[in-house]
Amino acid sequence: MYRDFACRKARALGITGTVENLKNGGVYVVAEGEEASLKQYLEALRRGPLLARVTGITEKWLPFKNEFTNFSIIFYERR
């Protein structure tokens, strides 16, 4: 449910990007948007959905690339 949560929150904040599950049980998110919205998004991701257990978040800020047109869930494993 974490991917769905991440997708819904991103769309509500006007953020574009992707979310996917990793082999190690983690979740990988790439997000683009306004800095204030991204900071709100990070706070939401730290809390997670009601039944999730978030043990930590690693964030990396990169230059804006305008790479995405929407926010979507990747249903296959890339990493």
N, C-alpha and C positions, 0 to 999 in steps of 0.2 A: 504493500500500500504506500510505501515511501515514495516510489516513483510517481504515482498518481498525485499524491500530496504535493510533491515538488513541482509537477506540471501545472496543477491548478493554481498554486500560489504564484508561480511565475507569470502565468497568463493574467491573473488578477492585478499584478503590479506592472504589466506592460513590458515584461522581460522576454527576450527571445533566447533560444538555445536548445539544449538537449539534456536528457537525464537517462542513465542506463545502469544496470546492475553490473558488478564486477565479479570475477571468479572467486575472489576472497571474501565475498559477502558484503562488500562495501557498495557504495553508490557513487557514480561519477557524474558531475553536473558541469556543463559549460553554459554560462549565462552572459548575455549582453543587455545593457540598458543604462538608464541614468544612474549615477552613483548613489543617490539617496534611495532609489528603488532597490538597487543591488544590496545595499546595507540592510534594508528591511527584509529582503529575501534571505540573506544569510542568517538573520535572527530567527526567522521562521524555520529554516533548515536545521538550525541548532536545536530547536524544540522538537521538531518533527510532528507527525500525526499522533493522535491520542495513544495508540497502542505501540508505537515505535520506541525503540531504545537507541538513542543517538549517543555514541560513546566519544565522538570527536569529529571535528571538521578541520580539514586543511584547506586553506584558501590561497589562491595565487592570482594576483591582479595583473592583467596584461593589457596592452594597448587595444582599443576598440577596433574591430575589423569589419563590422557590419556584415557578418558572415551568415546570419540567420534571418528568416522572414517571420517565423513563429516559434513557439516552444513545443517540442515533441518528445515523446518517450521512444527510446530505441529498444526494440524488443529482442535484439540479439546481442551477444557478447562480443565486444571489439577488443577488450583489454585483458 
